[in-house]
Amino acid sequence: MAVLKLDHVVKRFGDFTAVNDLSFEVPEGGIFGFLGGNGAGKTTSLRMVLDIIRPTSGAIEVLGRKPGRENASQIGFLPEERGLYRRMTVLDTIVYFGRLKGMEAATAKKEATRLIERFGLSEWTKSMVEKLSKGMSQKVQVAAAMVNSPRLLILDEPFSGLDPVNQKVLEDLVLEMAAAGSTVVFSTHIMQHAERLTDRIVLLARGRKVFEGTQEEARATLPGRLRLESQADPAGMPGVLSAKRGETDTGWTSWEVSLAPGSSPGQLLQTCTAQGFALRAFESQRPSLHDVFIHLVGAGQETVQ
């Protein structure tokens, strides 16, 4: 079952089209990455999912129904633009958001206390939000999004403002939420987080979908690459698209090889063995999601590797 569906969704602001004919589905369970550079249309799309703004055309289905307040108790949301009540304490803030989502007071307080401890905020439990650093405020907002153990957790650029240690804490919490049955959708332009966390991804560029599928399917859009050392030029070998020459100090020549579509490193290795093509090194190179992004979108769109 899909917990989220977008069907040919368009959103225009005057003459500007922020989201253009966007369709995808998020299956229940697991972690779904909503990827793209700054200005790609990620936040606008999530705001439509949450009924903060309405699409110009197209249809959206959330948890089997139209977007609306009826879904609030089953959704957690971390907005890109953070906002907390500055004169409330850390504990009261998280409990308040839990109560807004229909939680009993005692249950909300228990879960808030657990999250405060997980984020290393225990000594600030009774501190006013206005006394917190930017990073600590970010952690409070993340906890407020998670407090109701939502069926669908939507995180818009969740790692912004967190140091590497707390980014790892958040990654662990996201994995825990998914393992416990939540479906997590998070948007990011930081490809490393997507590589570590996501089961499936959608890649946006200028409001349009350019890819949807698994990470391995995304990597398969690039020609296979490998590094080998040989004494002969591999450019004429079956399945080799190109070979860029390097140098080594071993008497062998290093080559950066791109494979033709449909060819695999294993097939090339078998060919080399069958033809007696001498090799000293043979190393397959797995493309990163950043490589995929550049391949599908171009270098002009801002992401972080």
N, C-alpha and C positions, 0 to 999 in steps of 0.2 A: 504494500500500500504506500502511496505517495503522501507525505505530510505537507508538501508544498508543490503547487503547480502554477506555472505562468504560461499563458497561451497567447502568443502574438501580442504581447503587451507593448504599448507605445506611451511615452510621456513627453509632451511638449510644453515648453515654457515660452509662450510667444512664438517667435520664429526659430527658437532653438529646440532641437530634438535631443533630449537627455538620454532616453531609452528608446531603441528603435527595433520593433518587431522581435521582442525577446521571448523565447519559449524554452523552458526546461522543467524538469521534475526532480524533486528531492525524495528518495525513498526513505521509509522509516528506519531509524537506527543508523549509527555510524556518524562520521564527520564529513561534512560537505564544504568544500572550499569555493568561495565566490571571489575570483581573482581578477585583477586588472590594475592598470596604472591609475594615478590620481586623475579624477575627472572622467573615468570610464563609464560611470553610471551605476556603480555598486550601491552607494548610499541611497540614491533616488529609488532604486529597485526595492531595497529593503523597507524604505518608508511606505511604499505602496503596499507591500506585503502586510505591514502593520496598520494599514488604513490611516496613516498620518496624512498622506496625500492620495489622491485618486488618479488612476491611469486615464490618459486621453482616450485610449481604446484598448481592446483586449480584455482577457479575463484572468483573475487570480483566485486560487483556491487554497485555503489554509486549514489544515486539519479537517478536511472534508467539507468545508463551507466557505462562504465569502469572508474576506477580512472584516473584522469588527471587534467590538468590546467583548463579545461572547467568548472569544478565544483567550482572553487575558489571563485567566487562571492557569492555562496550560502552556503559556509562553513566557520566556525570559528574554529580555532585550537589553543589550548594552549599546547605546547610541555612540556614534562617532564624536558628536559634540557633547561632552560630559556636562552634567548638571546635577548638583546636590543641594539640599537645604543646609546652608552654611552654619546655622545656629542650632542644628540638631547634633546629638552625639553620634558616634560611629554605630553603637549598638542600636539606638533608636531609629537611625536611618534605615538600617537593613531590616529591622523588624517592621517598620512602617511599609516598606515596599512589599514585604511578605503579606502583611494584612491587606494591602490593596489587591493582592492576587487571591484573596479568600482564605488565607491561612489562619488557623486559630492562634491566639496571642502566645500561648505557651510553646506551641510547635515552632512558630516563627522565631521566638527568642532562642530556642534550643539550636535550631539550624544556623541562626545568625552567629551564635557563640562559636559553633564549630568552624564556620568559615572565617571568622575573625582570627581564630587560632591558626588555621591553615595558612593564612596570609601574613602571619607574624605581626598582627595588630593588637595583641592582647593588652599591652600597656596603654593603648589609646582607646580602649573600649568606651570610656566615659568622656573622651575628649570631644570638643566641638569640631565639626568638619573643617571650619575655617582655620583651625590650628594645624591642619595636616599639610604635608608637602604634596606636590602634584602627584607623585608616584603613589603615595598612601591613599590619596583621594580616589585615584584610579582603581586601587584594589577594593575600596569600599563600594564603588559603583559596580565592579564585577561581581562582588558578593551579593549585592542587591538584585542583580540579574539572575543569579543562580539560586537564591534562597528558597524558592518554591519548587525546586527539583523539577523544572519544566519538561514537558513532553517535547517541546521545540525550543531550543535555545539559540538565539540569534545574536551574534557578536560582530559589531561593526568596527573594524580596525582595533581589536582588543588589546594588542601588544604595545600600542602607542603609549609612551610615557612610562613604561615599566623598564627597570634595569634588567640585565641578563638573568640574574638570580630569580627575580619575580616573574619574568617571562617563562622560566622553567616551571615555577610553581603553577602558573596559569595553564601551561600546556598539560601538566599532570592532572589538574582539575578537569580540564576539557576531556581528557581521556577517561577519567573516572565517570564523568557524566554520561559519556557515550556507552561505557561498559554497563552502567546502571539502567540503560534503556532510553536515555534522551537522544533525540536527533539534534546534532549541533551544526548550525550553518554559520560560518564566519567569513567575513570579507577581509582581505588583506592585499597589500602590494608588496609584502615581504615574502619572497618565495621560499625561504628556508623553513618558515613555520608551516606553510602548506605542504612541503615535502615530508615533514616529520609527522603531520597529523592527519591529513585528509585521505579518505577512501576514494572519493570522486571529486571532480572539479568542474566548474564552468569558468571560462576565460572570456572576459569582456574587453572590447576596444572601441572607444568612441560610441558607446551605447549599444553596440551590436555584439552578439555572441559569435566568437570565432572558434570555440572548441567546447565540447562537453564529453566527459568520459572519465576513465580511470587515469591515474598517473602514467601507467605503462602505455596506455593508448595514446596519451599525449606525447610521450617520448618517441613513440613509433612514427610520429609525423616528421621526425628528423631522420636524415640518412644515418645509418650505423657508422660509428667511428671507432678507430682503434689505432694503437701505436705498435709498430713492429720494427725490428732491426734485421736487416738482410744485406747481402752483398750485391743483390741485383734489384733493379727497379720493379716494384710490384704493379706499376700503372697498367701494364698489359694483361694482368690476371683477370679471369672471368669474375664479374661481380664488383670490380673496383671502379668507382666513379672518378676518383682523383687520388693522387699521392703527392704529398708535399715533403720535400727532402729536408732533413736536418743533419746534424753531425754528432758523432760520438768519438770518444778517444780509444775505442776498442778495435778499430780496423773495420768495423761494420758500419753501415749507414742506417740512421734512424729515419723512419717515415711516419707522417701523420696521414692516415688513410681514411677516405670517405667511401662508404659502400653505396652501390647503386640500389634504388628502391627494390625491395623484395629479397635482397641479399642479406646474409647474416654472417657474423664473425665465424661461426662454426663451419659454415659452408666454405668460406675462404680458407680456413685452416685445413679442411679436408682436401681442397684443391692443391694447396701448397704441398701437402704430404704426398698426394698422388703424383704430382709433377716433379717431385724432388727439388722443390724451391726451398733452399736452405734458410732457416730462421734462427736467430739467436734470442729474440724476444718477441712476444705476441701478447698484447694487452688490450682487451676491449675497454672502451671508455663510455661510461653511462652518461647520457646528457642530463643536465639538471633542468628543473622547471624554469629556471631563468633562461636557459638556452632555448627551451621550447617557446617561451614568451617572445624572445627576440625574433625567433624564426616565424612565428605566426602573426606578430603584431608589428615588429620593427623596433629599432633602438630608440625612437623618439618618444616613446611612452615611459613614464617614470616608474620603475620598480626597484626593489632592493633585493640583491641576490641572497 
